Amino acid sequence: WKYGEGHGHGVIARRGERIIAHYGCTRRRALYFGRPITALQMCDVMVDPRERGVMTKQGAMFLTTATMLELYLGLQPADLPFGFPSGRHERLGERLGLYAEVGRIAELRWPALLGRPHLSTRVRHLDRDDHDGNRRLITKLWEAMSRDLNEAILLIRDWDYLVYRYLDHPTHHYDLILVTSRFSGKPLGLLVLRRLDDDTVELLDLIGPLDRIPILVDQARRLAGRWGARSLFGWITRQHVERFATPDVSITDPDVSIPTNVWVDGPAVESLKDRWWLMSGDTEFH
């Protein structure tokens, strides 16, 4: 699912016949300040425990990372890398001269809401079989969102992406919820939610105009309460926290950074600082 259809790449390091490291990445469609690009999502970095002490430019981690950047950014037509490493791994990449941090993730958590339905909006599950209708609907919501984020970098959230990322996921089930005006029926936004086993619901993604985020978050909290959860949580890059904040939100730092490449030629680090719009649905492990 992650690496299929030619989207994925991997580099390994061997010592003799023993594989000692692996570095994987997948190609993603993205918008770079309104311009379509190919982004390279860095993921699945693994090093044999016996090799982890060699954190130098002769070590397995450095060799696989540098080779991946040279092959798929320096020599192939990918434009920009990103990923979700822990702060510790990102700092190691910085020390080795491979990465620079251009953003950080914040985790937001809200109490679930109980009570009557929202007075001015209603919700329904998206009917996945209505491909033509859904494509038209999501296109309008995505176009509004991308206009609002014309000065940002974000992955493209069209109908094809939703089918691949959420509806056809091989192991997880997600709820795709359309929020509409109760009076006019106008679509206001789409929520992607995941019900977890620990009395929580995760807000993985949303699509729609940014001024609708308070309504979308409110409805997500109401759904969490209706489903018997105690809280709703989600990730967003820290510069966008205020768009989601409510008086009762709890904001924590999960120690997840957003890196970029400095090993091969690419955009200046300063031009990328706090420019990404990333949520937990943009990961491949949520």
C-alpha positions as CSV (number, residue, x, y, z in Angstrom):
1,W,0.0,0.0,0.0
2,K,2.7,2.5,0.9
3,Y,5.4,1.6,-1.7
4,G,3.2,0.2,-4.4
5,E,2.5,1.4,-8.0
6,G,6.0,2.9,-8.3
7,H,5.6,5.4,-5.6
8,G,8.1,4.0,-3.2
9,H,11.9,3.8,-3.1
10,G,14.4,2.1,-0.8
11,V,18.1,2.1,-0.1
12,I,19.9,-0.5,1.9
13,A,23.4,-0.8,3.4
14,R,25.1,-4.2,3.7
15,R,28.0,-5.5,5.6
16,G,29.0,-8.5,3.7
17,E,25.7,-10.4,3.1
18,R,24.0,-8.9,6.2
19,I,21.6,-5.9,5.7
20,I,22.5,-3.4,8.4
21,A,20.3,-0.4,7.4
22,H,17.3,0.6,5.3
23,Y,16.0,4.0,4.2
24,G,12.6,4.3,2.5
25,C,10.7,7.1,0.9
26,T,7.5,7.6,-1.1
27,R,6.5,10.2,-3.7
28,R,3.7,12.5,-2.8
29,R,1.8,15.1,-4.9
30,A,2.1,18.5,-3.2
31,L,1.6,22.2,-3.7
32,Y,4.5,24.5,-3.1
33,F,3.2,28.1,-2.7
34,G,0.4,27.2,-5.1
35,R,2.6,25.4,-7.6
36,P,2.3,21.6,-8.1
37,I,5.5,19.7,-7.1
38,T,6.6,16.1,-6.2
39,A,7.4,15.8,-2.6
40,L,9.5,13.0,-1.2
41,Q,8.2,11.6,2.1
42,M,11.0,10.1,4.2
43,C,10.0,7.1,6.2
44,D,11.0,3.7,7.5
45,V,14.6,4.5,8.6
46,M,16.0,1.4,10.2
47,V,19.5,0.6,11.5
48,D,20.8,-2.7,12.9
49,P,21.3,-2.2,16.7
50,R,24.9,-3.4,16.4
51,E,25.6,-0.5,14.0
52,R,23.8,2.3,15.8
53,G,26.9,3.4,17.7
54,V,28.6,4.4,14.4
55,M,26.9,7.8,14.0
56,T,29.5,9.3,11.8
57,K,29.9,9.9,8.0
58,Q,31.1,6.3,7.7
59,G,28.1,4.9,9.5
60,A,25.2,3.0,8.0
61,M,22.6,5.7,8.7
62,F,24.6,8.5,7.1
63,L,25.4,6.4,4.0
64,T,21.8,5.3,3.4
65,T,20.3,8.8,4.0
66,A,22.9,10.6,1.8
67,T,22.5,8.0,-1.0
68,M,18.7,8.4,-0.9
69,L,18.9,12.2,-1.1
70,E,21.5,12.1,-3.9
71,L,19.5,9.5,-5.9
72,Y,16.0,10.8,-5.5
73,L,16.5,14.6,-5.0
74,G,19.8,15.2,-6.7
75,L,19.3,12.9,-9.8
76,Q,15.6,12.3,-9.9
77,P,12.7,14.8,-10.5
78,A,11.5,15.1,-6.9
79,D,11.4,18.6,-5.6
80,L,11.2,18.7,-1.8
81,P,11.6,16.2,1.0
82,F,9.7,16.0,4.3
83,G,9.0,13.6,7.1
84,F,8.0,13.1,10.7
85,P,11.2,12.1,12.6
86,S,11.4,12.4,16.4
87,G,13.4,15.3,17.6
88,R,16.3,13.1,18.5
89,H,16.6,11.6,15.0
90,E,16.2,15.0,13.4
91,R,19.0,16.4,15.6
92,L,21.2,13.5,14.6
93,G,20.6,14.3,10.9
94,E,21.5,17.9,11.6
95,R,24.8,16.9,13.2
96,L,25.6,14.8,10.2
97,G,24.9,17.7,7.8
98,L,21.9,16.0,6.2
99,Y,18.8,17.8,7.5
100,A,17.7,21.1,8.8
101,E,14.5,21.6,10.8
102,V,11.8,23.7,9.1
103,G,8.9,23.1,11.4
104,R,7.4,21.2,14.3
105,I,4.2,19.4,15.1
106,A,1.8,20.3,17.9
107,E,-0.7,17.9,19.4
108,L,-4.1,19.3,20.3
109,R,-6.6,17.6,22.5
110,W,-10.2,18.6,23.2
111,P,-12.8,17.1,25.5
112,A,-15.6,15.3,23.6
113,L,-18.9,17.2,23.5
114,L,-22.2,15.7,24.6
115,G,-25.7,17.2,24.0
116,R,-28.0,18.2,21.2
117,P,-27.0,18.4,17.5
118,H,-25.4,21.6,16.2
119,L,-28.1,24.1,15.4
120,S,-26.8,25.4,12.1
121,T,-24.9,22.4,10.6
122,R,-25.4,18.7,10.1
123,V,-23.1,15.7,9.4
124,R,-23.2,12.5,7.3
125,H,-20.8,9.8,6.2
126,L,-19.5,10.2,2.7
127,D,-21.0,7.6,0.4
128,R,-17.8,6.1,-1.2
129,D,-19.7,4.6,-4.1
130,D,-20.7,8.0,-5.5
131,H,-17.4,8.6,-7.2
132,D,-18.6,11.3,-9.6
133,G,-20.5,13.2,-7.0
134,N,-17.7,12.9,-4.5
135,R,-15.1,14.0,-7.0
136,R,-17.1,17.2,-7.7
137,L,-17.7,17.8,-4.0
138,I,-14.1,17.3,-2.9
139,T,-12.7,19.3,-5.8
140,K,-14.7,22.4,-4.6
141,L,-13.6,21.9,-1.0
142,W,-10.0,21.3,-1.9
143,E,-9.9,24.3,-4.3
144,A,-11.1,26.5,-1.5
145,M,-8.6,25.1,1.0
146,S,-5.7,25.4,-1.5
147,R,-6.5,29.0,-2.2
148,D,-6.4,29.8,1.5
149,L,-3.0,28.1,1.8
150,N,-1.5,29.6,-1.3
151,E,1.5,30.8,0.8
152,A,2.0,27.3,2.3
153,I,3.3,23.9,1.4
154,L,0.9,21.0,1.7
155,L,0.0,17.6,0.2
156,I,-2.7,17.6,-2.4
157,R,-6.1,16.4,-0.9
158,D,-8.2,15.5,-3.9
159,W,-10.7,12.6,-4.3
160,D,-8.1,10.3,-5.7
161,Y,-5.9,10.9,-2.7
162,L,-8.8,10.3,-0.2
163,V,-9.6,7.0,-1.9
164,Y,-5.9,5.8,-1.8
165,R,-5.0,7.2,1.7
166,Y,-8.2,6.4,3.7
167,L,-10.9,4.5,1.9
168,D,-8.5,1.8,0.5
169,H,-6.2,1.6,3.5
170,P,-5.4,-2.1,4.0
171,T,-5.6,-2.2,7.8
172,H,-7.2,0.9,9.3
173,H,-10.8,2.1,9.1
174,Y,-11.5,5.8,8.9
175,D,-14.7,7.8,9.0
176,L,-15.1,10.4,6.2
177,I,-17.7,12.9,7.5
178,L,-19.2,15.6,5.4
179,V,-20.3,18.7,7.3
180,T,-23.1,20.8,5.6
181,S,-25.2,23.8,6.4
182,R,-28.5,22.6,8.0
183,F,-30.4,25.3,6.1
184,S,-28.9,25.5,2.7
185,G,-27.3,22.1,2.4
186,K,-24.0,23.8,1.3
187,P,-20.9,21.6,2.0
188,L,-18.7,23.3,4.6
189,G,-15.9,20.8,4.9
190,L,-14.9,17.2,5.2
191,L,-13.5,15.5,8.3
192,V,-11.4,12.3,8.4
193,L,-11.7,10.7,11.8
194,R,-10.4,7.4,13.3
195,R,-12.0,5.8,16.4
196,L,-9.3,4.3,18.7
197,D,-9.6,1.7,21.4
198,D,-8.6,4.0,24.3
199,D,-11.8,6.1,24.4
200,T,-10.4,8.7,22.0
201,V,-11.0,9.8,18.4
202,E,-8.3,11.1,16.2
203,L,-8.8,14.0,13.8
204,L,-6.5,13.0,11.0
205,D,-7.4,15.4,8.3
206,L,-9.9,18.0,7.1
207,I,-10.6,19.6,3.7
208,G,-12.4,22.9,3.3
209,P,-12.0,26.7,3.7
210,L,-9.9,27.6,6.7
211,D,-12.5,29.8,8.2
212,R,-14.7,26.7,8.6
213,I,-12.2,25.0,10.9
214,P,-14.0,26.0,14.1
215,I,-17.2,24.5,12.9
216,L,-15.4,21.3,11.7
217,V,-13.6,20.9,15.0
218,D,-16.9,21.4,16.9
219,Q,-18.6,18.7,14.9
220,A,-15.7,16.4,15.3
221,R,-15.9,16.8,19.1
222,R,-19.7,16.2,19.0
223,L,-19.1,13.0,17.0
224,A,-16.5,11.8,19.4
225,G,-19.0,12.3,22.2
226,R,-21.8,10.5,20.2
227,W,-19.4,7.6,19.7
228,G,-18.7,7.3,23.4
229,A,-15.2,8.7,23.4
230,R,-13.8,11.0,26.1
231,S,-11.6,13.2,23.9
232,L,-10.6,14.2,20.4
233,F,-7.0,14.8,19.4
234,G,-5.0,15.7,16.3
235,W,-1.7,17.0,15.0
236,I,-1.1,20.2,13.1
237,T,2.1,22.1,12.3
238,R,2.6,24.6,15.1
239,Q,2.2,27.8,13.2
240,H,-1.5,26.8,12.5
241,V,-2.4,26.0,16.1
242,E,-4.5,29.1,16.5
243,R,-6.8,28.1,13.7
244,F,-7.8,25.1,15.8
245,A,-7.6,26.4,19.3
246,T,-10.5,26.7,21.7
247,P,-10.6,27.8,25.3
248,D,-10.6,24.2,26.5
249,V,-8.0,22.8,24.2
250,S,-4.8,21.2,25.6
251,I,-1.7,21.7,23.5
252,T,1.4,19.5,23.9
253,D,4.6,18.9,22.1
254,P,5.0,15.3,20.8
255,D,8.6,16.0,19.9
256,V,8.1,15.5,16.2
257,S,9.9,17.8,13.8
258,I,9.6,18.6,10.1
259,P,13.0,18.3,8.3
260,T,14.3,19.3,4.9
261,N,17.4,18.3,3.0
262,V,20.6,20.3,3.1
263,W,22.9,17.6,1.6
264,V,22.0,18.3,-2.0
265,D,20.9,21.5,-3.7
266,G,17.3,22.6,-2.9
267,P,15.2,25.5,-1.7
268,A,16.8,27.7,1.0
269,V,16.0,26.5,4.5
270,E,14.7,29.9,5.5
271,S,12.2,29.9,2.7
272,L,10.6,26.7,4.1
273,K,10.5,27.7,7.8
274,D,7.0,27.2,9.2
275,R,5.5,26.9,5.8
276,W,4.2,23.3,5.9
277,W,0.6,22.4,6.6
278,L,0.8,18.9,7.9
279,M,-1.6,16.8,10.0
280,S,-1.4,13.3,11.3
281,G,-3.1,12.0,8.2
282,D,-0.1,13.2,6.2
283,T,2.0,10.5,8.0
284,E,2.0,7.0,6.8
285,F,1.8,5.5,10.3
286,H,-1.5,7.0,11.7
